[in-house]
Amino acid sequence: MKITRREALRSAVLAAAASAAGLSAALTHAQAAPSARKLKAIVAGGHPGDPEYGCGGTISRLTSLGHEVILLYLNNGGWPPTPPDTRIAEAKKACEILKARPLYANQENGHAILDNAHYEAYAKIIGAEKPDLVITQWPIDNHRDHRAITALTYDAWNNSQRNFALYYYEVSDGEDTLQFSPTHYIDITAVEPTKRAACYAHASQTPDRYYKLQDDVAAFRGVESGYKRAEAFVLQQRSPGDPLQMLMTR
């Protein structure tokens, strides 16, 4: 049977289209597969409120997808005249809003200790949770407790043979975080009200002042990334994977 040039061309086009469809389906499946597995994330902060202000929107997005998130605070935030019980209750409320779980490293607010015993105790907390990713504060920061949680977290990551992805977040740029240059942007526009509610749960910590400062950061990161509001992160080199990539749509 003789095949005309037009028929041959049509067959070739159909075959190419089928091949492209198959490749597209395969890529879609491959891209969807990592997010199908439920992840465990730890977001570490020097005090109750730091994770919520720095990346409460990202936390909300993760928990809304069914991933488990733990907010690990270096201390309970107690500082005269505000007693620890007040700060712990506020953190509990904030975590409930974000559908996260609070956890404490049991140090004292304003008196962080970095020695072998505390490095080892902190590493045991991280190791017991077996996280897929940990997000901690940026190391160049004006607050000692912020720098301390970062040092403890980095040490735990490094001594675990880097078995989880490590990221850094920013808080109160200029006042606390300095020289932060993001590698990742997460769109938090739709979940900003949830983030706001979690931050305002820390009612003893003048949220009118501090939320405005952090929201200015989120608006600026939004301008950088093309969203109305965004949270920015830095991925630590040599991390095993990049699970936050699943939240990035551009």
DOMIMAR-815504 format. One record per residue: residue in three letters; x, y, z of N, C-alpha, C in turn; residue number from 1. Coordinates in pm, whole numbers, padded with zeros to 5 digits, always signed. Layout:
<atoms>
ala,X,Y,Z,X,Y,Z,X,Y,Z,NUM
...
</atoms>
This chain:
<atoms>
met,+00085,-00120,+00000,+00000,+00000,+00000,+00088,+00124,+00000,1
lys,+00063,+00210,-00091,+00144,+00330,-00105,+00096,+00439,-00008,2
ile,+00191,+00500,+00067,+00160,+00606,+00162,+00205,+00739,+00104,3
thr,+00113,+00832,+00102,+00146,+00964,+00047,+00233,+01042,+00145,4
arg,+00295,+01143,+00089,+00379,+01228,+00174,+00296,+01293,+00284,5
arg,+00173,+01337,+00253,+00087,+01399,+00353,+00054,+01302,+00466,6
glu,+00022,+01176,+00431,-00011,+01077,+00533,+00111,+01047,+00622,7
ala,+00229,+01041,+00559,+00351,+01014,+00637,+00378,+01128,+00735,8
leu,+00358,+01252,+00686,+00379,+01367,+00772,+00280,+01367,+00888,9
arg,+00155,+01334,+00859,+00052,+01332,+00963,+00086,+01227,+01069,10
ser,+00131,+01110,+01025,+00169,+01003,+01120,+00284,+01048,+01210,11
ala,+00380,+01116,+01148,+00496,+01163,+01226,+00453,+01266,+01330,12
val,+00362,+01356,+01293,+00314,+01457,+01386,+00238,+01393,+01501,13
leu,+00152,+01295,+01471,+00076,+01225,+01575,+00168,+01151,+01670,14
ala,+00272,+01088,+01614,+00367,+01014,+01698,+00442,+01108,+01791,15
ala,+00482,+01223,+01736,+00553,+01321,+01818,+00465,+01375,+01928,16
ala,+00337,+01398,+01894,+00244,+01449,+01995,+00222,+01347,+02106,17
ala,+00211,+01221,+02068,+00193,+01114,+02168,+00314,+01103,+02258,18
ser,+00431,+01115,+02196,+00554,+01108,+02273,+00564,+01225,+02371,19
ala,+00528,+01344,+02324,+00532,+01462,+02410,+00432,+01450,+02523,20
ala,+00314,+01396,+02494,+00213,+01377,+02598,+00262,+01279,+02704,21
gly,+00328,+01173,+02656,+00381,+01076,+02751,+00490,+01136,+02838,22
leu,+00577,+01218,+02776,+00682,+01283,+02852,+00623,+01381,+02952,23
ser,+00521,+01456,+02909,+00458,+01551,+03000,+00396,+01481,+03119,24
ala,+00329,+01368,+03093,+00268,+01291,+03202,+00373,+01239,+03298,25
ala,+00484,+01194,+03241,+00591,+01141,+03325,+00651,+01251,+03412,26
leu,+00671,+01370,+03351,+00726,+01480,+03428,+00629,+01524,+03537,27
thr,+00500,+01529,+03503,+00400,+01566,+03603,+00402,+01470,+03720,28
his,+00410,+01341,+03690,+00414,+01240,+03795,+00540,+01256,+03879,29
ala,+00652,+01281,+03813,+00778,+01294,+03885,+00778,+01417,+03975,30
gln,+00717,+01525,+03927,+00712,+01647,+04006,+00615,+01633,+04121,31
ala,+00509,+01557,+04101,+00409,+01542,+04206,+00453,+01444,+04313,32
ala,+00537,+01349,+04275,+00573,+01243,+04368,+00635,+01292,+04498,33
pro,+00733,+01387,+04494,+00793,+01430,+04619,+00694,+01492,+04717,34
ser,+00598,+01572,+04667,+00503,+01637,+04755,+00395,+01542,+04804,35
ala,+00382,+01426,+04743,+00282,+01330,+04786,+00322,+01271,+04921,36
arg,+00451,+01261,+04948,+00497,+01209,+05076,+00488,+01319,+05180,37
lys,+00429,+01287,+05294,+00415,+01385,+05400,+00550,+01407,+05469,38
leu,+00587,+01531,+05482,+00716,+01568,+05538,+00703,+01613,+05682,39
lys,+00815,+01609,+05753,+00823,+01668,+05887,+00923,+01783,+05882,40
ala,+00878,+01900,+05924,+00962,+02019,+05925,+00975,+02071,+06067,41
ile,+01094,+02116,+06101,+01117,+02189,+06225,+01153,+02332,+06189,42
val,+01086,+02427,+06253,+01120,+02568,+06236,+01171,+02617,+06371,43
ala,+01300,+02648,+06378,+01365,+02682,+06504,+01377,+02833,+06519,44
gly,+01358,+02880,+06643,+01370,+03022,+06670,+01425,+03048,+06808,45
gly,+01484,+03164,+06825,+01542,+03197,+06953,+01439,+03215,+07064,46
his,+01315,+03256,+07025,+01210,+03281,+07123,+01075,+03243,+07062,47
pro,+00973,+03220,+07145,+00838,+03209,+07091,+00805,+03335,+07011,48
gly,+00757,+03315,+06892,+00724,+03427,+06803,+00820,+03440,+06687,49
asp,+00946,+03403,+06705,+01040,+03417,+06593,+01000,+03334,+06471,50
pro,+00969,+03204,+06487,+00928,+03128,+06368,+00799,+03182,+06306,51
glu,+00706,+03227,+06391,+00579,+03275,+06341,+00597,+03403,+06258,52
tyr,+00679,+03496,+06309,+00703,+03621,+06238,+00787,+03597,+06113,53
gly,+00889,+03514,+06124,+00980,+03495,+06012,+00923,+03413,+05899,54
cys,+00848,+03308,+05932,+00795,+03223,+05823,+00661,+03159,+05858,55
gly,+00575,+03234,+05927,+00443,+03182,+05960,+00359,+03148,+05838,56
gly,+00377,+03224,+05729,+00303,+03193,+05607,+00345,+03062,+05547,57
thr,+00474,+03037,+05543,+00525,+02910,+05490,+00483,+02794,+05579,58
ile,+00485,+02814,+05710,+00437,+02710,+05802,+00291,+02677,+05772,59
ser,+00210,+02781,+05754,+00068,+02759,+05725,+00049,+02684,+05593,60
arg,+00128,+02717,+05494,+00117,+02647,+05366,+00156,+02500,+05380,61
leu,+00259,+02473,+05457,+00302,+02335,+05477,+00195,+02254,+05551,62
thr,+00143,+02308,+05660,+00044,+02231,+05737,-00087,+02216,+05660,63
ser,-00121,+02313,+05576,-00244,+02301,+05497,-00235,+02188,+05395,64
leu,-00112,+02149,+05361,-00090,+02036,+05270,-00075,+01903,+05345,65
gly,-00088,+01908,+05475,-00082,+01785,+05555,+00056,+01751,+05608,66
his,+00153,+01839,+05589,+00287,+01814,+05641,+00292,+01851,+05790,67
glu,+00376,+01782,+05863,+00390,+01807,+06006,+00495,+01915,+06029,68
val,+00461,+02012,+06113,+00555,+02120,+06145,+00567,+02135,+06296,69
ile,+00689,+02143,+06342,+00721,+02166,+06483,+00789,+02301,+06496,70
leu,+00744,+02384,+06589,+00812,+02509,+06619,+00900,+02486,+06741,71
leu,+01029,+02488,+06719,+01127,+02460,+06823,+01185,+02591,+06875,72
tyr,+01152,+02624,+06999,+01197,+02749,+07060,+01317,+02723,+07150,73
leu,+01418,+02807,+07140,+01537,+02792,+07224,+01502,+02807,+07371,74
asn,+01408,+02896,+07402,+01367,+02919,+07541,+01218,+02949,+07545,75
asn,+01164,+02965,+07667,+01020,+02987,+07679,+00980,+03133,+07666,76
gly,+01076,+03222,+07649,+01045,+03363,+07625,+01018,+03445,+07749,77
gly,+01020,+03382,+07867,+00993,+03456,+07988,+01095,+03565,+08014,78
trp,+01046,+03688,+08042,+01136,+03801,+08067,+01056,+03906,+08142,79
pro,+01101,+03948,+08258,+01024,+04043,+08338,+00983,+04165,+08256,80
pro,+00858,+04208,+08267,+00756,+04162,+08363,+00669,+04047,+08313,81
thr,+00697,+03989,+08197,+00612,+03884,+08141,+00662,+03747,+08188,82
pro,+00579,+03673,+08262,+00623,+03543,+08314,+00625,+03436,+08205,83
pro,+00703,+03330,+08225,+00710,+03222,+08126,+00574,+03162,+08092,84
asp,+00486,+03147,+08192,+00355,+03085,+08165,+00277,+03162,+08060,85
thr,+00289,+03293,+08062,+00218,+03375,+07962,+00274,+03349,+07823,86
arg,+00405,+03347,+07811,+00468,+03324,+07680,+00438,+03184,+07628,87
ile,+00439,+03085,+07716,+00410,+02947,+07675,+00265,+02935,+07626,88
ala,+00173,+03001,+07696,+00032,+02997,+07655,+00013,+03066,+07520,89
glu,+00083,+03176,+07500,+00074,+03246,+07371,+00131,+03160,+07258,90
ala,+00242,+03093,+07284,+00303,+03006,+07182,+00210,+02891,+07148,91
lys,+00145,+02836,+07250,+00050,+02727,+07227,-00064,+02772,+07135,92
lys,-00116,+02893,+07161,-00224,+02946,+07078,-00176,+02969,+06935,93
ala,-00055,+03026,+06921,+00000,+03051,+06787,+00016,+02922,+06710,94
cys,+00066,+02819,+06777,+00085,+02689,+06711,-00048,+02628,+06670,95
glu,-00149,+02644,+06753,-00282,+02592,+06717,-00334,+02661,+06591,96
ile,-00312,+02791,+06581,-00356,+02865,+06462,-00284,+02814,+06337,97
leu,-00155,+02784,+06351,-00075,+02737,+06237,-00082,+02586,+06217,98
lys,-00152,+02517,+06309,-00163,+02370,+06306,-00025,+02305,+06321,99
ala,+00055,+02365,+06408,+00190,+02317,+06434,+00198,+02270,+06580,100
arg,+00315,+02219,+06617,+00337,+02168,+06753,+00455,+02241,+06816,101
pro,+00438,+02293,+06940,+00549,+02361,+07006,+00645,+02263,+07073,102
leu,+00772,+02301,+07075,+00876,+02222,+07140,+00981,+02320,+07192,103
tyr,+01042,+02287,+07305,+01135,+02380,+07369,+01271,+02315,+07392,104
ala,+01377,+02394,+07372,+01513,+02347,+07398,+01558,+02376,+07541,105
asn,+01470,+02443,+07617,+01487,+02459,+07763,+01609,+02542,+07804,106
gln,+01645,+02640,+07720,+01744,+02736,+07765,+01673,+02858,+07825,107
glu,+01749,+02956,+07870,+01692,+03073,+07937,+01700,+03194,+07847,108
asn,+01591,+03267,+07839,+01582,+03385,+07754,+01693,+03485,+07789,109
gly,+01770,+03522,+07688,+01875,+03620,+07707,+02004,+03565,+07764,110
his,+02009,+03434,+07787,+02128,+03373,+07847,+02162,+03242,+07775,111
ala,+02168,+03247,+07644,+02195,+03126,+07566,+02335,+03073,+07596,112
ile,+02344,+02941,+07604,+02472,+02875,+07631,+02509,+02788,+07513,113
leu,+02630,+02805,+07464,+02683,+02721,+07357,+02806,+02650,+07411,114
asp,+02787,+02527,+07451,+02899,+02443,+07494,+02869,+02300,+07451,115
asn,+02960,+02209,+07477,+02943,+02072,+07429,+02815,+02009,+07479,116
ala,+02783,+02030,+07608,+02663,+01969,+07664,+02537,+02019,+07595,117
his,+02531,+02148,+07567,+02411,+02204,+07504,+02404,+02169,+07355,118
tyr,+02518,+02163,+07288,+02517,+02115,+07150,+02463,+01973,+07143,119
glu,+02509,+01887,+07232,+02467,+01747,+07230,+02320,+01732,+07267,120
ala,+02274,+01809,+07368,+02133,+01801,+07407,+02042,+01847,+07294,121
tyr,+02082,+01952,+07227,+02001,+02004,+07116,+01999,+01905,+07000,122
ala,+02113,+01846,+06970,+02119,+01747,+06861,+02028,+01629,+06889,123
lys,+02015,+01592,+07017,+01925,+01481,+07052,+01780,+01517,+07025,124
ile,+01743,+01644,+07050,+01606,+01689,+07020,+01578,+01676,+06871,125
ile,+01671,+01725,+06790,+01655,+01718,+06645,+01653,+01573,+06599,126
gly,+01747,+01493,+06649,+01757,+01354,+06607,+01633,+01274,+06641,127
ala,+01573,+01301,+06756,+01454,+01227,+06797,+01335,+01254,+06706,128
glu,+01330,+01374,+06648,+01217,+01410,+06561,+01235,+01359,+06418,129
lys,+01359,+01334,+06377,+01388,+01285,+06241,+01322,+01373,+06134,130
pro,+01358,+01501,+06129,+01294,+01590,+06031,+01347,+01569,+05889,131
asp,+01264,+01605,+05793,+01308,+01611,+05654,+01373,+01744,+05622,132
leu,+01330,+01848,+05691,+01390,+01980,+05673,+01383,+02057,+05804,133
val,+01481,+02144,+05823,+01483,+02234,+05938,+01507,+02374,+05885,134
ile,+01430,+02469,+05936,+01443,+02610,+05899,+01481,+02685,+06026,135
thr,+01592,+02753,+06023,+01638,+02825,+06142,+01672,+02968,+06105,136
gln,+01711,+03046,+06205,+01738,+03187,+06180,+01872,+03209,+06112,137
trp,+01881,+03319,+06040,+02002,+03356,+05968,+02113,+03387,+06070,138
pro,+02236,+03341,+06047,+02340,+03355,+06149,+02390,+03497,+06174,139
ile,+02375,+03587,+06075,+02420,+03724,+06097,+02301,+03802,+06153,140
asp,+02301,+03819,+06285,+02184,+03872,+06354,+02230,+03945,+06480,141
asn,+02159,+04050,+06515,+02199,+04132,+06630,+02158,+04075,+06765,142
his,+02076,+03969,+06766,+02032,+03911,+06893,+02108,+03782,+06922,143
arg,+02165,+03772,+07040,+02244,+03655,+07076,+02164,+03526,+07071,144
asp,+02039,+03530,+07116,+01958,+03408,+07114,+01932,+03360,+06972,145
his,+01917,+03454,+06879,+01898,+03417,+06738,+02024,+03349,+06684,146
arg,+02138,+03409,+06714,+02265,+03350,+06669,+02287,+03214,+06735,147
ala,+02245,+03200,+06858,+02266,+03075,+06930,+02184,+02961,+06869,148
ile,+02057,+02986,+06837,+01974,+02879,+06781,+02029,+02835,+06645,149
thr,+02085,+02931,+06571,+02144,+02896,+06443,+02268,+02810,+06460,150
ala,+02354,+02847,+06555,+02475,+02768,+06579,+02441,+02627,+06623,151
leu,+02343,+02614,+06711,+02302,+02481,+06758,+02244,+02399,+06644,152
thr,+02162,+02463,+06561,+02098,+02391,+06451,+02199,+02350,+06345,153
tyr,+02289,+02441,+06311,+02391,+02406,+06212,+02478,+02290,+06262,154
asp,+02515,+02295,+06388,+02597,+02188,+06445,+02525,+02054,+06440,155
ala,+02394,+02056,+06472,+02315,+01932,+06467,+02308,+01879,+06324,156
trp,+02290,+01969,+06228,+02285,+01930,+06087,+02418,+01871,+06042,157
asn,+02526,+01940,+06074,+02657,+01896,+06029,+02696,+01762,+06090,158
asn,+02667,+01743,+06218,+02704,+01619,+06285,+02608,+01504,+06257,159
ser,+02495,+01534,+06194,+02403,+01427,+06153,+02439,+01373,+06015,160
gln,+02556,+01413,+05965,+02596,+01381,+05828,+02503,+01446,+05727,161
arg,+02447,+01562,+05767,+02362,+01644,+05679,+02245,+01562,+05625,162
asn,+02171,+01499,+05716,+02065,+01410,+05671,+01929,+01477,+05661,163
phe,+01924,+01610,+05670,+01800,+01683,+05642,+01838,+01814,+05571,164
ala,+01743,+01868,+05499,+01766,+01996,+05431,+01763,+02108,+05534,165
leu,+01855,+02202,+05521,+01865,+02313,+05616,+01844,+02445,+05544,166
tyr,+01756,+02528,+05599,+01727,+02660,+05544,+01739,+02766,+05654,167
tyr,+01750,+02892,+05611,+01753,+03004,+05703,+01642,+03103,+05668,168
tyr,+01587,+03168,+05772,+01486,+03272,+05750,+01529,+03401,+05817,169
glu,+01455,+03508,+05789,+01490,+03642,+05837,+01381,+03696,+05930,170
val,+01422,+03781,+06025,+01325,+03850,+06111,+01371,+03994,+06134,171
ser,+01275,+04085,+06130,+01301,+04226,+06164,+01429,+04277,+06101,172
asp,+01435,+04271,+05969,+01557,+04310,+05898,+01604,+04450,+05937,173
gly,+01733,+04461,+05959,+01792,+04588,+06001,+01801,+04599,+06151,174
glu,+01696,+04556,+06220,+01698,+04554,+06366,+01761,+04426,+06418,175
asp,+01727,+04314,+06356,+01783,+04184,+06395,+01866,+04125,+06280,176
thr,+01798,+04072,+06176,+01868,+04010,+06064,+01943,+04113,+05980,177
leu,+02064,+04075,+05939,+02147,+04161,+05854,+02203,+04081,+05736,178
gln,+02222,+04148,+05623,+02291,+04091,+05506,+02229,+03959,+05458,179
phe,+02097,+03959,+05446,+02025,+03840,+05404,+02002,+03844,+05254,180
ser,+02049,+03742,+05184,+02035,+03736,+05038,+01966,+03606,+04999,181
pro,+01836,+03609,+04969,+01757,+03487,+04953,+01793,+03402,+04831,182
thr,+01772,+03273,+04846,+01777,+03180,+04734,+01637,+03131,+04696,183
his,+01540,+03145,+04789,+01405,+03094,+04769,+01303,+03199,+04813,184
tyr,+01190,+03204,+04741,+01078,+03289,+04778,+00951,+03203,+04781,185
ile,+00874,+03216,+04888,+00747,+03144,+04899,+00634,+03245,+04903,186
asp,+00538,+03230,+04813,+00421,+03318,+04808,+00333,+03292,+04930,187
ile,+00311,+03394,+05013,+00226,+03378,+05131,+00103,+03468,+05124,188
thr,+00074,+03522,+05007,-00035,+03618,+04994,-00166,+03564,+05050,189
ala,-00203,+03443,+05014,-00333,+03387,+05054,-00339,+03353,+05202,190
val,-00223,+03326,+05264,-00223,+03283,+05404,-00175,+03393,+05499,191
glu,-00158,+03514,+05447,-00113,+03624,+05534,-00204,+03645,+05654,192
pro,-00338,+03636,+05640,-00423,+03653,+05759,-00396,+03547,+05867,193
thr,-00364,+03426,+05826,-00332,+03322,+05925,-00201,+03354,+05995,194
lys,-00102,+03397,+05919,+00025,+03438,+05978,+00003,+03552,+06077,195
arg,-00075,+03649,+06036,-00102,+03764,+06122,-00165,+03719,+06254,196
ala,-00263,+03630,+06246,-00331,+03582,+06367,-00234,+03509,+06460,197
ala,-00143,+03430,+06401,-00046,+03358,+06483,+00051,+03455,+06551,198
cys,+00092,+03559,+06480,+00182,+03658,+06539,+00111,+03738,+06648,199
tyr,-00014,+03774,+06624,-00088,+03850,+06724,-00128,+03765,+06844,200
ala,-00114,+03633,+06834,-00135,+03548,+06951,-00032,+03579,+07059,201
his,+00083,+03632,+07018,+00186,+03673,+07114,+00154,+03816,+07160,202
ala,+00041,+03828,+07230,-00014,+03959,+07263,+00075,+04039,+07357,203
ser,+00157,+03972,+07436,+00243,+04043,+07532,+00364,+04108,+07466,204
gln,+00385,+04081,+07339,+00508,+04123,+07271,+00486,+04237,+07171,205
thr,+00396,+04328,+07201,+00365,+04445,+07119,+00358,+04411,+06969,206
pro,+00263,+04323,+06931,+00256,+04280,+06791,+00225,+04392,+06693,207
asp,+00159,+04500,+06738,+00132,+04610,+06645,+00262,+04664,+06587,208
arg,+00365,+04673,+06670,+00494,+04723,+06623,+00566,+04619,+06540,209
tyr,+00579,+04499,+06593,+00666,+04400,+06529,+00602,+04338,+06404,210
tyr,+00469,+04324,+06404,+00409,+04267,+06283,+00424,+04363,+06165,211
lys,+00409,+04492,+06192,+00426,+04591,+06085,+00568,+04582,+06027,212
leu,+00667,+04569,+06113,+00805,+04560,+06067,+00826,+04436,+05981,213
gln,+00772,+04322,+06026,+00791,+04200,+05949,+00707,+04199,+05822,214
asp,+00589,+04260,+05827,+00506,+04265,+05707,+00570,+04352,+05600,215
asp,+00643,+04455,+05642,+00718,+04535,+05545,+00822,+04448,+05474,216
val,+00886,+04359,+05549,+00982,+04266,+05489,+00911,+04176,+05388,217
ala,+00794,+04122,+05427,+00719,+04033,+05337,+00674,+04106,+05211,218
ala,+00636,+04233,+05225,+00595,+04311,+05108,+00715,+04335,+05015,219
phe,+00829,+04365,+05073,+00949,+04386,+04992,+00990,+04258,+04920,220
arg,+00988,+04145,+04990,+01021,+04018,+04925,+00918,+03985,+04818,221
gly,+00795,+04031,+04837,+00695,+04014,+04733,+00729,+04092,+04608,222
val,+00776,+04215,+04626,+00819,+04295,+04511,+00932,+04225,+04437,223
glu,+01027,+04170,+04512,+01141,+04101,+04451,+01097,+03980,+04369,224
ser,+00996,+03909,+04419,+00961,+03779,+04360,+00835,+03782,+04274,225
gly,+00763,+03894,+04273,+00645,+03904,+04189,+00516,+03865,+04256,226
tyr,+00515,+03862,+04390,+00394,+03830,+04465,+00353,+03952,+04547,227
lys,+00233,+03947,+04606,+00192,+04056,+04695,+00267,+04046,+04827,228
arg,+00280,+03925,+04880,+00354,+03899,+05003,+00436,+03771,+04983,229
ala,+00559,+03771,+05030,+00644,+03652,+05018,+00735,+03641,+05139,230
glu,+00774,+03519,+05169,+00878,+03494,+05269,+00999,+03438,+05197,231
ala,+01116,+03479,+05243,+01240,+03444,+05174,+01326,+03354,+05261,232
phe,+01404,+03269,+05193,+01487,+03171,+05261,+01621,+03157,+05189,233
val,+01717,+03103,+05263,+01845,+03065,+05205,+01863,+02916,+05229,234
leu,+01889,+02841,+05123,+01916,+02698,+05135,+02064,+02678,+05164,235
gln,+02093,+02603,+05268,+02232,+02572,+05301,+02291,+02479,+05195,236
gln,+02407,+02515,+05145,+02474,+02429,+05049,+02503,+02293,+05111,237
arg,+02500,+02191,+05025,+02525,+02052,+05062,+02408,+01990,+05138,238
ser,+02292,+02058,+05133,+02172,+01995,+05188,+02128,+01881,+05097,239
pro,+02073,+01775,+05153,+02028,+01661,+05072,+01887,+01684,+05017,240
gly,+01878,+01762,+04913,+01747,+01790,+04855,+01700,+01931,+04886,241
asp,+01583,+01963,+04832,+01529,+02099,+04842,+01377,+02090,+04854,242
pro,+01326,+02040,+04968,+01181,+02017,+04979,+01095,+02143,+04970,243
leu,+01148,+02259,+05005,+01068,+02381,+04994,+01036,+02416,+04849,244
gln,+01109,+02355,+04757,+01086,+02381,+04614,+00942,+02352,+04575,245
met,+00879,+02259,+04647,+00740,+02221,+04613,+00642,+02336,+04634,246
leu,+00679,+02435,+04718,+00590,+02547,+04742,+00615,+02663,+04646,247
met,+00718,+02650,+04565,+00753,+02757,+04474,+00686,+02734,+04339,248
thr,+00611,+02831,+04295,+00538,+02816,+04168,+00601,+02895,+04057,249
arg,+00712,+02967,+04084,+00779,+03041,+03979,+00924,+03063,+04018,250
</atoms>
